[in-house]
Amino acid sequence: MYDQTKHSFQHEKIFTDKVSSFLGTFQIVANKARQSCLSQLVLGVIKSRQVQLPAIAEAIRLDKEGAQLSSIIHRLEDFFRESTLDFDAIALLLVLILGDKGKLRLCIDRTNWEFGNCSINILMVIVCNGSNHVPIYFELLDNKNGNSNSQQRIELLEKIVALIGVKRIGIVIGDREFIGHTWLKYLKEQGINFCVRVPKHHQIERMDGTKYLAEDLATENPLYLKDCLVDGVWVQVYLKKLPCGELLFLIGTVALAQYLGQIYKKRWTIETCFQSFKGRGFDIESTHIKDLGKLKKLIAVVSIAFAICINMGIHQDKKIRKIKTKNHKYKVNSFCRTGIDLIKDLLKGSPAEFENMMDKFIRYLYLKLYRYNKEKNINSTLSST
């Protein structure tokens, strides 16, 4: 007779043991008990698609024979109150899950929401490699939902440069908030290409010294301008009046201004990531955590869960069964949602099948870690000679 409770317990132990072992390679958290709790948190977030601790604890309790819900909640509260996470180690983990080949696209944006009288305001950079994308670094801004400043953005980019190097960054894409001389000058000096949308009131200065307002030049047909001065930085310019009446004013450092329109469309990737974090995925806006330090840990947990799920979804789409598309060519479900459903289905199957899937995934991650360390050692050798 099939014993679902017994098998559920085995599933949870398989996931916790294997993921804890791998996370221990990165020293994300100090001891094995915390590593195990982190793994259980990730699985609980995936299973429940919730971030409220009682919902996560309930998902964990289903896999623990005789466990009291209150004791699990207390252990999770201890994790967020007492544990110290290495966010650089988490960023390395997420980059490895993303893949070790090709130029990477960075999208930077903010997301915010209100919980009672508490304002949650998150500045985030996601890294994209083709269809795959993961959040890599994020900061909680204590400024009542206000914009980020240049120094905050530069500090995030410096962490990414230290992790993956300038040469692997293909381009940085940002919306109208992410302008300003200090920020754009930093990107140019680092040799990092960018594509940024600019508010319509900014001036365009040509090489002969003539100045224009963008809205005075734009028409319904795209206009491409080479070598213009905007915010004190020499850039290419793309202008177009959209059907809704808004002005699409893009600047960038790519070779041709004609490319800026297509590049900017890829900014939508970070919006889909936010959707997966929120209502269409893990419902992070429902958290009751107000302390910024604890909330940053929760975002890290959700980021790991998101990275696992999106990679499972991509693997499902490429290797097992294509995700259906609607008439408008968009997929019925996102890669992240597909990954969530796949993991939940595997959890209902036999422990042997689930363990086989986990073995393949962990071996896949260890291979990426091996390649990363090998390349890092080669680069270190070259730098010292």
N, C-alpha and C positions, 0 to 999 in steps of 0.2 A: 504493500500500500504506500502511495506517495505521501510523504510527510513534508508539507510546505514550510512549516515552522522550522523544522530541522534544516532544510535546505536553505532557507533564508539566513539562518545563523551561519551556515557554511559560506554562503555568498559574501556576507559582511566580513567574515574573518579573512577570506581570500583577498578581498579588495583592500582591507585595512593593512594586512601583512605586506602585500606587494607594494602598495603605494607608499606606506610608511618607510619601507626599505629604500625605495628610490628617493623619496624626499630627504631621507637621512644623508644621502650622498651630497646634498646641497647645504646641509646644516641650516635649514630654514628656521628651525626651532631647536632649542638646546638638547632636550632629552627624549628618550624613546617614548615615554608616556605622552609627552606633548605631540610628538610626531604621530602617534596613534590617534590622538584626539583630533589633530588636524585632518588626517585621512578620513575619520568618521564624519567630521564636519563637511568635508567635500562631498562624500557619498550622501549624507543627509540632505544637503542642499540640492543635489541632483534628483534624488528620489522624491522629495517633497515639493520642489520648485518653489521653495519659500526660504526666507532668511530670518523669520521670527524663531527664536530659540525653542519655544514649545513645539512648533511644527517640525523643526530639525530633530529635536529630541524624540518626538513620536516616531519619526522615520527610523531613527537609530534603535529605539526600544523594540520595534517589531522584529529586529534581528538579534535581540539579546534575551535569552531565556531568563525570566524572573526579574528582569531589571525594572526598577521603579522610575517612573517618568521624572519625578522630582529630583532624584539623585543624578540623572543624566543632565537635566537642566542646570543643576548646581555645578557639575563638572564643566559644562560648556561656559558658564559664567566665569568660572575660575580661569579658563583658557583665555578669554578676552580680557580679564582683569589682570592676570599675572604673567602671561607668556610674553616673550620678546621675540618678534619676528625679524628676520633678516630680509628686507625688501629687495636688496640687490641680488640675493640668492634666488628670490622668487622671480625677479626679472630674468635672470639667466635661465631658470627652468622654463619660463614662458617662451623665451626666444628659441630654446632648443625644441620645444614642442612645435613651434612655428615652422621650423625647417632651416637647414644649414646651407642652402644654395640660393643664389640670385640676389639682386638688389632689393632692398626693402623700402616700402612706402610708409611714411609716418603721417598719421592724421592726428591733429591736435584740436581739442574742443573742451567745452565745459558742459556739465549737466547739473541741474539743481532741483531741489524740491523743498517744501515746507513740512515740518512735523510739529504741530502745535506752535509754540513761539520759537522753535529752533529752525534755523536756515541751514540746509545742507548744500554745499557748493563745491563741486569736485572738478579739478582740472586734470585731464587725462590725455595721455598719448597712447594710441594704438599703433601696432606695427603690422603691416600687411605684406603677405607674400602670395601673390595671385589671389585665389578665393579665400585663403586662410588668413585669419587676423586674430590678434590677441592684444589685450591691454598690457602694457609693459611697465609704465610708471604712472603714478597718480598722486596728486596732492589735494588735501582738503583745505580750501581757502576760507579763512575766518573773516569774511568781509561782506556779510549780508547779501549774498548772491551777486556781488559786483564782479566786474571783469578781472581777469588776471593781469599782472603787469609783466613788463619785459624781463625783469630779473627772475621771476618765478618760472617763466617759460625757459629762459636760458639755463637755469639750474636743472630742469628736467632734461633738456637736450644734452647737457654736459654728462649726465649720468648715462644716457643712451650711447653717446659717443665713446665713453669709457668702456662700455660693455661690448659694443659691436664694431666700433671704429667708424670713422667718417666715410671710408670708401664703400661701405656696404649700404649707406643711406642713399637711396635713389632720389627721393624728393620729400619735402615736407609740405603738407596741404593744410590750410587753415581758412576759417571764415572771417567775417569783417572785424571781429574782435582782435584778431592776431596780426595787427599792423603796428607801426611805430618805428622810428629811425633806429633806436638802440637794438631792437629785436631783429629787424631785417639786416642791419649792418653786421650783427653777430653771425647770422646765417651765411652771408656773403664771405666774410672773413674766414669762416670755417670751410668754405668750399662746398656748402650744402645747398643744393638747388631747392627752390621753393615755388609754390603757387598759392597766392593768397587773394581772397576777395577784399575789395577796398570800398569804404563808404563813398557815396557819390560826391560829397562835398570836397574831396581831396583834389588838389591841383595836379595837372600833368605839365611838366616843363620839357620842351624839346631841346635838342642840342644847340639850336640857334638862340636860345634864351626865351622864346615865346612861351607863354603860359596859357593853359586852358582849363576850364572845368570839364570833367568827364561827361556830364550830362549834356553839355553843349555840343559834343562831338559825336555822341552815340546815335545810331539809327537801328532799324530793325534788322539790318544786315550786319554781321560782325565786322568790326574795324580792328586792324592789327597795326600797332605802332612799335617801331623798333627804337631802342636806346632812348628811353625817357627817364626823367628824374621824378620819382614819386617818394614822398617821405624822406628825401635826401639820399635816396639809393637809386642807382641806375638799373633799370629793369626793362623788360618787354611788357607791352600793354595789350589787353584784349577788352573790347567794349561792345556791348550789345544791349538794345532795349528788348526786354522780355515781353511776351504777350500780356502778362499780368500788369504791365506798366512799370515794373521795377527795372533798375539798371544793373546789369551784370558787368562789374568793373573788376577785372582780374589783372594782377601783376605777377611777374615771375622771372626766373633766371634761366629758363630753358632756352634752347637755341633759337626756336621760332615761336612767335606769339600765337600762331595758329594752333599750337598744341595745347594752349592753356585751357580752352573750353573743355576738351576731352579729359584733361588731367583733373580739373576741378570736380567733374562728375564723380570721381572716385572718392571724394570726401564723404559721400553718402555711407561709406563703409562704417564710419564711426557712429553714425546714426543707428544703423542696424545693430551695432554692438550695444549701444545704450538701450535699444528696444529689448535685446536679450537680457540685459541686466534688470530691466524693469518689467512691465506688464506682460510682455510676450515670452518671458523667460523665468527669471528667479524672483521677480517682484521685490527688488531691493528697496523700493520706496516705502514698503510696509514695515521696515525695521523700526523698532522703538529705541534703538541705540542713539544717544545724543552725544556722548563723549567722542571727540574727534579721533583720539588714539584708538579706541575700541572699534570705531567705525572703519578706520583705515585697515584694521585686521580683517574685518568682515569683507571689505572690498577685495582684499587679497584672496580670501577663501573663495569668493564668487568668481574671481578671475581665473583661479586654477580650475574650478568646476567648468567654467565657460570654455577654457582652452581644451580640456579633455573632451567635452561634448562636441565642440565644433570639429575637432579632428576625427572623432567617431563618425560624425555626419558626413564629412568629406570622404572618408574611407568607404562608408556605405554607398554614397553616390557614385564613386569611381570604380569600386571593386565588386560590389554586391548587387545593388539595384538602384537605378537612376531615380532621383526624386522627380515626381511629376511636375510639369509646368502648366500654368494657366494660359489662356489665350493671349495675354499680354506678355508672355515669355518669362514671367517671373515664376520662381519655384513655389509650389504649394506651401512648403515648410522651409524655414531657414536651415542651414547646416547645423546650427546649435540645437534647434528644436528636434531635428531628426536624430541627432546624437543622444539627446535626453531620452527620446522614445526607444532608441536602440538599446541603451543601457538598461532601461526599465524592463524591456522585453527579455533581455539576457538574464536579468535577475530572477525572472519567473521560470527560467529553464533549469536544466540540470547544473549542479555545481561544476561538473567536469567541463561542460561547454563554456561556462563563465570563466573558469580558471584558464582554459585554453585562450580565450579572448584576452584576458588580463596578461597572460604570459607574452603573447605577441605584442601587445601594446608597450609593456615594460621593456622588452628587448629592443623595440623600435626606439624608445627613449634613450636607452643605454648606448645604442649605436650612435645616436646624435651626440651624446655626451662625449663618446670616444673621439668622434670626428672633431668636435669643438676643441677638446684638449690637445689633440694632435696638431691642429692648425695653430692653436695658441702657442704651443711649444716651438713650432717652426718659426712663427713670427718673432717670438722672443729671442730665438737663436740668431735670426737675421738682424734684429735690432742691436744685438750685442757685438756683432762682427763688424 
